[in-house]
Amino acid sequence: MQILGFCVEPKSLFDIMQHLGLKDRKNVMEVYINPMIGAGVLEMTEPENPTSRNQMYVTAKAEAHDEA
């Protein structure tokens, strides 16, 4: 998905909205950001303060798997 590739480095909601060409903040949160956070593929940089004006979003790092 284009958001995950874009958010390899932390990006603000405004940056993501511009990248997608969308203007409705609430819609972007409900349709894109929140489901991706829930699925564990996108993370907040300030999870303890989700409504922070400084909140950034970054693609979640894949867990390293131990090889037998």
Order of alpha helices (4+ residues) and beta strands (2+ residues): alpha-alpha-alpha-alpha-beta-beta
